[in-house]
Amino acid sequence: MPQPTNNRRQSAATQPISIQGKLQPQDISMEQAVLGALMLEKDAYSQVSEILKPDTFYEKKHQLIYTAIQELALAQNPIDLTTVTWQLQHDGTLEQIGGPLYISQLTQKVSSAAHIEFHAKVIAHKALARELISYAGKIEAAAFDETTDIEELMQEAEGNLFQLSQQNIKKDTQQIDPIVDEALKKIQEAANRAEGLSGLPTGFTELDKMTSGWQNTDLIIIAARPAMGKTAFALSMVKNMAVNYNIPVGMFSLEMSNLQLVNRLLQNTCEITGDKVKSGRLEPHEWNQLMTRIKELQGAPIYVDDTPSLSVFELRTKARRLVKEHGVKILMIDYLQLMNASGMQFGSREQEVSNISRSLKGLAKELNIPIIALSQLNRGVENRQGGAQRPQLSDLRESGAIEQDADMVCFIHRPEYYKIYEDEKGNDLHGMAEIIIAKHRNGAVGDVRLRFIGQFVRFQNPDETSSITSTMTDYPNQNLSSRMNDVPGTAETFSNDDLAPSQNAVPF
């Protein structure tokens, strides 16, 4: 393919030609008008500073001039013909842009900065079009190369597009009155509800009281060490929300297949142990129990996707579709550390996880729904002795950015796992779990106790009763372990001979 020569001067007179014989998207006269306007009015820069960057300009000399303007603004110096000329001379680039004469010509091309914001947006759109052409050209060239791994190429393309879209997300300011009206409407709606919640109910009474339900736009992190029951807690919430409240829920499982998730939901809902669900060796009354209670799940608005190593770009695409096509009100991700930001380059895994957590928070705001992401904790919890195994924010694995980006951080802690069977007040802790709200950006922090039934991978309110009274056994005799379990003394509920993961979101 013919490519533009590197030594060709990029100017208004001679522009590089693409393979279709078209000019690269650009508007030199618009660039000149914007630069001229910036030197005419002192407040003009504040109107375009978030829209324009030096590489937004097509002409190299215009990039240098805008860089000088940026430097003057950062130093809080005035921006006019004289100061810009001085700054260019100080940077050693004055002659490269055509000298003082070219600067004076720019100011002659406009009379005011009245339309500078509109002109700046036009220039920004041209720059975005050039970036898309560049990405497309690289992908096309790589696709023609027989040695290219197509899967890797797709991941790279997704990453580049996602990164580009993130850089160009802009939201205008809004006068406060309509926001106040919306806030008042939400308060009135919460007051009219019997339970007094402003967000989505979880089915856990005390947790809902403390949080007022999961709130739209919030990123909620639920973290624990392996074997504490992260997936069991998430599935218990999914079942409560979808079955009891008819709330559409989307669940992305990066760790287990759709079949394994459904098996766990069957254990949870039908109160049948995992070994019997898997082997099919049920007693007659258990068959009746299975066939009766499975009807609760059939038709429930639960949508599961078991795409392994899901990228943030794929998640964003799938999440938008779930919200648009199925009216999904909340997303759950199991779990955050198994996600990736493919196609982007990072110096460390910590930087990649930071990017993922920021992207999840941005997605929650964009879709206006809560996003719950399960997360692993580091091994520091296990190393603490003397009953000090309660998780802390510093225990979040791989990135402090998770704590920073999250609106709420909850930990799951089961004292009996560490052979603590009684609290300081003498309360029995057998079969009990603590949901520790360690960070709550818009509310209180504290602890909520739930009952944990490991045989049925189930969390429930402490005062709820099970139809089977023999379920409250100690955890070492229960099969709840995660595939990623690295805590000794636990058993694996599922094996690798389950159905292979599918690539699609599947409703029950």
C-alpha positions in Angstrom: 0.0 0.0 0.0 1.3 3.4 -0.8 2.0 5.4 2.4 2.7 9.2 2.9 6.4 9.9 2.8 7.9 11.0 6.1 9.7 14.0 4.7 6.7 15.6 3.2 5.9 18.9 5.0 2.4 18.8 6.6 1.1 22.2 5.6 -2.1 23.7 4.2 -0.4 23.6 0.7 0.7 20.0 0.7 -1.5 17.5 2.7 -0.8 13.8 3.0 -3.2 11.7 0.9 -4.8 8.5 2.2 -5.1 5.3 0.1 -8.5 6.4 -1.1 -7.0 9.6 -2.4 -8.7 11.7 0.3 -7.2 14.3 2.6 -6.8 13.5 6.2 -9.6 15.1 8.3 -8.4 18.6 9.1 -9.4 22.3 8.9 -6.4 24.6 8.9 -8.4 27.8 8.7 -10.4 26.7 11.8 -7.2 26.0 13.7 -5.9 29.4 12.8 -9.2 31.1 13.9 -9.0 29.4 17.3 -5.4 30.3 17.9 -6.1 33.9 16.9 -9.1 34.1 19.1 -7.1 32.7 22.1 -4.7 35.7 21.7 -7.5 38.3 21.4 -9.5 37.6 24.6 -8.0 36.8 28.0 -10.8 34.4 29.1 -11.0 32.4 25.8 -8.6 29.7 26.9 -10.8 28.5 29.8 -13.6 27.8 27.2 -11.5 25.3 25.2 -8.9 24.0 27.7 -10.9 20.7 28.3 -11.6 20.3 24.5 -8.2 20.9 23.0 -4.8 19.4 23.5 -1.6 20.2 21.5 -1.9 17.0 19.4 -5.6 17.9 18.6 -4.2 20.4 16.0 -3.2 19.0 12.6 -0.5 21.5 11.7 2.8 20.9 13.6 3.3 24.7 14.0 -0.2 25.1 15.5 0.7 22.3 18.0 3.7 24.4 19.1 1.7 27.6 19.4 -1.0 25.9 21.5 1.7 24.4 23.7 3.1 27.9 24.3 -0.4 29.1 25.2 -0.9 26.2 27.6 2.4 27.0 29.3 1.3 30.6 29.7 -2.0 29.6 31.2 -0.5 27.2 33.6 1.9 29.9 34.8 -1.2 32.2 35.1 0.4 34.7 32.7 -1.6 36.7 30.2 -2.1 35.3 26.7 -1.7 37.7 23.8 0.4 38.2 20.7 3.4 39.5 22.7 3.4 36.9 25.4 2.9 34.0 23.0 5.8 35.2 20.9 7.9 35.5 24.0 7.0 32.0 25.1 7.8 30.5 21.7 11.1 32.2 21.7 11.8 30.9 25.2 10.9 27.4 24.1 13.2 27.7 21.0 10.4 27.1 18.6 9.6 30.6 17.3 11.4 30.1 14.0 9.7 26.7 13.4 6.3 28.3 13.4 7.2 31.1 10.9 8.4 33.8 13.3 6.5 36.8 14.8 4.9 37.5 11.4 2.9 34.3 11.4 1.7 35.0 15.0 0.5 38.5 14.0 -1.3 37.0 10.9 -3.3 34.7 13.2 -4.8 37.5 15.2 -5.8 39.3 11.9 -8.0 36.3 10.9 -10.6 36.8 13.6 -12.3 39.8 15.2 -13.5 38.1 18.5 -13.7 34.8 20.4 -17.5 34.6 20.1 -17.6 31.2 18.6 -14.4 29.7 19.8 -16.0 26.7 21.7 -17.8 25.6 18.6 -14.7 25.9 16.5 -12.7 24.0 19.1 -15.2 21.1 19.0 -14.9 20.9 15.2 -11.1 20.7 15.5 -11.5 18.0 18.2 -13.8 15.9 16.0 -11.3 16.1 13.1 -8.6 14.9 15.4 -10.8 12.0 16.6 -11.5 11.0 13.0 -7.7 11.0 12.3 -7.1 8.7 15.3 -9.8 6.3 14.1 -8.3 6.2 10.7 -4.9 5.5 12.2 -6.3 2.6 14.3 -8.2 1.3 11.3 -5.0 1.4 9.2 -3.0 -0.5 11.8 -5.7 -3.1 12.2 -6.0 -3.5 8.4 -2.3 -4.0 7.9 -2.1 -6.5 10.8 -5.1 -8.4 9.5 -3.4 -8.9 6.1 -0.3 -10.3 7.9 -0.7 -14.1 7.9 1.4 -14.4 11.0 -1.0 -12.2 13.1 -2.9 -13.9 15.9 -6.5 -12.7 15.2 -7.6 -13.2 18.8 -4.8 -10.9 20.0 -5.6 -8.4 17.2 -9.2 -8.2 18.3 -8.2 -7.7 21.9 -5.8 -4.9 20.9 -8.5 -3.3 18.7 -11.0 -3.4 21.6 -8.5 -1.9 24.0 -7.6 1.0 21.6 -11.2 1.9 20.9 -12.1 1.7 24.6 -9.2 3.9 25.5 -10.1 6.4 22.8 -13.7 6.5 23.9 -12.7 7.1 27.5 -10.5 10.0 26.5 -13.3 11.7 24.6 -16.1 11.3 27.2 -17.2 14.8 28.1 -20.2 16.0 30.1 -21.5 19.5 30.3 -22.2 21.3 33.5 -25.8 21.5 34.6 -27.8 24.1 36.6 -28.7 22.8 40.0 -32.5 23.2 39.9 -33.4 20.1 38.0 -31.0 18.1 40.1 -32.7 19.3 43.3 -36.0 18.4 41.9 -34.8 14.9 41.1 -33.3 14.5 44.6 -36.6 15.5 46.1 -38.5 13.1 43.9 -36.2 10.3 45.1 -36.8 11.2 48.7 -40.6 11.2 48.2 -40.4 7.8 46.4 -38.4 6.4 49.3 -40.9 7.8 51.9 -43.8 6.1 50.0 -42.1 2.7 50.1 -43.0 0.5 53.1 -39.4 -0.4 53.7 -38.2 3.2 53.2 -35.4 2.4 50.8 -34.1 4.7 48.1 -32.1 2.0 46.3 -32.5 -1.6 45.3 -33.3 -4.0 48.1 -31.0 -7.0 48.8 -33.4 -9.0 50.9 -31.1 -8.7 53.9 -33.1 -6.5 56.3 -30.3 -5.0 58.4 -28.0 -4.4 55.4 -30.8 -2.6 53.6 -31.5 -0.4 56.6 -27.8 0.6 56.8 -27.4 1.2 53.1 -31.0 2.2 52.1 -30.5 -0.3 49.3 -27.9 -0.3 46.5 -27.8 3.1 44.9 -27.7 3.9 41.2 -24.2 5.0 39.9 -22.5 3.3 42.9 -19.5 0.9 42.6 -19.8 -1.6 45.4 -16.9 -3.8 46.2 -17.6 -7.0 48.2 -14.2 -8.5 49.3 -13.1 -11.5 51.2 -10.5 -14.2 51.4 -11.2 -17.4 49.5 -13.7 -19.8 51.2 -15.5 -16.9 53.0 -18.5 -17.2 50.6 -18.2 -14.2 48.2 -20.1 -16.1 45.4 -22.6 -17.5 47.9 -23.3 -14.0 49.1 -23.7 -12.7 45.6 -26.0 -15.5 44.5 -28.1 -15.1 47.6 -28.6 -11.4 46.7 -29.3 -12.3 43.1 -32.0 -14.8 44.1 -33.5 -12.4 46.6 -33.6 -9.5 44.2 -34.7 -11.4 41.1 -37.2 -13.8 42.7 -38.5 -11.9 45.6 -38.5 -8.3 44.1 -38.5 -9.1 40.4 -35.5 -6.9 39.8 -33.6 -7.8 36.6 -30.0 -8.7 37.4 -27.0 -9.3 35.2 -24.2 -11.5 36.5 -20.8 -11.9 34.9 -19.0 -15.0 36.2 -15.3 -15.1 35.2 -14.6 -18.0 37.6 -17.4 -20.5 37.1 -19.5 -21.7 34.1 -23.1 -20.9 33.7 -24.0 -24.5 34.7 -22.0 -24.3 37.9 -23.7 -21.0 38.9 -27.1 -22.5 38.2 -26.2 -25.6 40.3 -25.3 -23.3 43.2 -28.6 -21.4 42.7 -30.4 -24.7 42.9 -28.6 -25.5 46.2 -29.5 -22.1 47.5 -33.2 -22.1 46.5 -34.1 -25.8 46.8 -32.0 -26.5 49.9 -30.3 -29.5 48.5 -26.6 -30.2 49.1 -24.1 -29.7 46.3 -23.0 -33.4 46.1 -26.6 -34.5 45.6 -27.3 -31.8 42.9 -24.2 -32.9 41.0 -24.7 -36.7 41.4 -28.5 -36.7 41.0 -28.8 -39.1 43.9 -31.8 -37.5 45.6 -34.3 -39.0 48.0 -37.9 -39.1 46.8 -38.8 -36.1 49.0 -35.8 -34.2 47.7 -36.9 -34.8 44.1 -40.3 -33.3 45.1 -38.5 -30.4 46.8 -36.4 -29.8 43.7 -39.2 -29.9 41.2 -41.4 -27.6 43.4 -38.8 -24.9 44.2 -37.0 -24.8 40.9 -40.1 -23.1 39.6 -39.0 -20.0 41.6 -36.0 -19.7 39.3 -37.8 -20.4 36.0 -38.7 -17.1 34.4 -36.7 -15.1 36.9 -35.0 -12.0 35.4 -31.5 -13.3 35.9 -29.0 -13.0 33.0 -25.6 -14.8 33.4 -22.5 -14.5 31.2 -19.5 -16.7 31.9 -17.0 -15.2 29.4 -13.6 -16.0 30.8 -11.0 -13.3 31.2 -13.6 -10.6 30.4 -12.1 -7.3 29.3 -13.5 -4.0 30.4 -14.4 -3.1 26.8 -16.4 -6.4 26.4 -18.1 -5.8 29.7 -19.1 -2.3 28.6 -20.6 -3.6 25.4 -22.5 -6.5 27.0 -23.7 -4.3 29.9 -25.2 -1.7 27.6 -27.0 -4.4 25.8 -28.4 -6.0 29.0 -29.7 -2.6 30.2 -31.2 -1.7 26.8 -32.7 -5.1 25.9 -33.6 -6.6 29.3 -33.9 -3.6 31.6 -31.2 -4.9 33.9 -31.1 -2.7 37.1 -27.9 -4.0 38.7 -24.7 -5.8 37.6 -22.6 -8.3 39.5 -19.0 -9.3 38.6 -17.4 -12.4 40.0 -14.6 -11.4 40.4 -12.7 -8.2 39.7 -9.1 -9.6 39.7 -10.0 -12.0 36.8 -10.9 -9.1 34.5 -8.3 -7.6 32.1 -7.8 -4.4 30.2 -6.6 -6.1 27.1 -5.2 -3.9 24.3 -3.8 -1.4 26.7 -0.2 -1.3 27.9 0.5 -1.1 31.7 3.7 -1.1 33.6 2.3 -3.4 36.3 -0.7 -5.5 37.2 -1.6 -2.9 39.8 -1.9 -0.2 37.2 -4.2 -2.5 35.1 -6.4 -3.2 38.1 -6.6 0.5 38.8 -7.7 1.1 35.2 -10.4 -1.7 35.6 -11.8 -0.2 38.8 -12.0 3.3 37.3 -13.7 1.9 34.3 -16.3 0.1 36.4 -17.1 3.3 38.3 -17.4 5.1 35.0 -19.7 2.4 33.6 -22.0 2.6 36.7 -22.4 6.3 36.2 -22.9 6.0 32.5 -25.6 3.3 32.9 -27.1 4.8 36.0 -27.2 1.5 37.9 -25.2 0.0 40.8 -22.3 -2.3 39.9 -21.2 -4.9 42.5 -17.7 -6.4 42.0 -16.4 -9.2 44.1 -12.8 -8.9 45.0 -10.0 -11.0 46.6 -8.1 -9.9 49.7 -4.4 -10.5 50.1 -2.9 -13.1 52.5 -2.2 -10.5 55.2 -5.5 -11.4 56.8 -4.4 -15.0 57.3 -1.1 -14.0 58.9 -2.7 -12.0 61.7 -3.2 -13.9 64.9 -5.2 -13.6 68.1 -8.6 -13.0 66.5 -7.3 -10.1 64.4 -8.3 -11.7 61.1 -11.1 -9.1 60.5 -10.4 -7.6 57.0 -9.3 -4.0 56.6 -9.2 -1.7 53.6 -5.5 -2.2 53.3 -6.1 -5.9 52.7 -7.6 -5.2 49.2 -5.6 -7.1 46.7 -3.4 -5.7 44.0 -4.5 -2.1 44.0 -5.3 0.8 46.4 -7.3 2.3 43.6 -10.1 -0.2 44.3 -10.6 1.5 47.7 -10.4 4.9 46.1 -12.9 4.3 43.3 -15.5 2.4 45.2 -18.5 4.1 46.8 -18.8 1.3 49.2 -16.5 -1.5 50.4 -17.9 -4.5 52.2 -16.0 -7.4 53.7 -17.3 -10.9 54.4 -16.0 -12.3 57.7 -16.9 -15.6 59.3 -15.4 -15.8 62.8 -16.1 -19.5 63.2 -13.7 -20.2 60.3 -10.9 -19.0 62.5 -12.3 -21.0 65.5 -13.9 -18.0 67.1 -17.3 -19.2 68.4 -18.3 -16.4 70.7 -18.1 -12.6 70.5 -17.1 -10.2 73.3 -20.7 -10.0 74.5 -21.1 -13.8 74.7 -23.2 -14.1 71.5 -23.0 -17.5 69.7 -21.2 -17.1 66.4 -21.7 -20.7 65.1 -23.1 -20.4 61.5 -22.9 -16.6 61.6 -21.2 -14.2 59.1 -20.4 -10.5 59.5 -20.8 -8.1 56.6 -18.4 -5.3 57.5 -19.2 -2.0 55.7 -15.7 -0.5 55.9 -16.3 2.4 53.5 -19.5 4.1 52.7 -19.2 7.3 50.7 -22.8 8.4 51.3 -23.7 6.8 54.6 -22.8 5.0 57.7 -20.2 2.2 58.3 -20.7 -0.7 60.6 -21.4 -4.5 60.8 -24.4 -6.6 59.8 -24.7 -10.2 60.9 -26.3 -12.8 58.6 -26.7 -16.5 59.0 -24.5 -18.6 56.7 -25.6 -22.1 55.6 -22.6 -23.6 53.8 -24.3 -26.7 52.6 -26.7 -24.6 50.5 -24.2 -21.8 49.6 -26.7 -19.4 51.2 -26.8 -16.3 53.3 -30.0 -15.3 55.0 -31.3 -13.0 57.7 -30.6 -14.4 61.2 -34.2 -14.8 62.1 -35.1 -16.7 59.0 -35.6 -20.5 59.4 -34.8 -23.2 56.9 -37.2 -26.0 56.1 -34.4 -28.4 56.9 -33.2 -28.2 60.5 -30.0 -30.2 60.2 -28.2 -27.6 58.1 -26.4 -25.6 60.7 -23.1 -27.6 60.7 -19.6 -26.3 61.1 -17.9 -25.0 57.9 -15.1 -27.6 57.7 -17.8 -30.2 57.0 -19.4 -28.2 54.2 -18.6 -28.0 50.5 -18.4 -24.3 49.6 -14.9 -23.8 48.3 -14.1 -21.5 45.4 -12.0 -22.8 42.5 -9.4 -20.3 43.4 -9.4 -21.5 47.0 -6.0 -21.4 48.6 -7.1 -22.0 52.2 -6.3 -25.5 53.3 -9.0 -27.8 54.8 -11.8 -27.0 52.3 -13.4 -29.2 49.7 -14.1 -28.4 46.0 -17.8 -28.4 45.2 -17.4 -28.4 41.4 -14.9 -30.2 39.1 -13.6 -29.2 35.7 -15.8 -31.7 33.9 -18.8 -29.3 33.9 -20.0 -27.8 30.6 -17.5 -25.5 28.9 -18.2 -21.8 29.3 -20.4 -20.2 26.7 -19.8 -16.7 25.3 -23.3 -15.4 25.6 -25.5 -14.0 28.3 -28.2 -16.6 29.0 -31.5 -15.9 30.8 -33.0 -18.5 33.1 
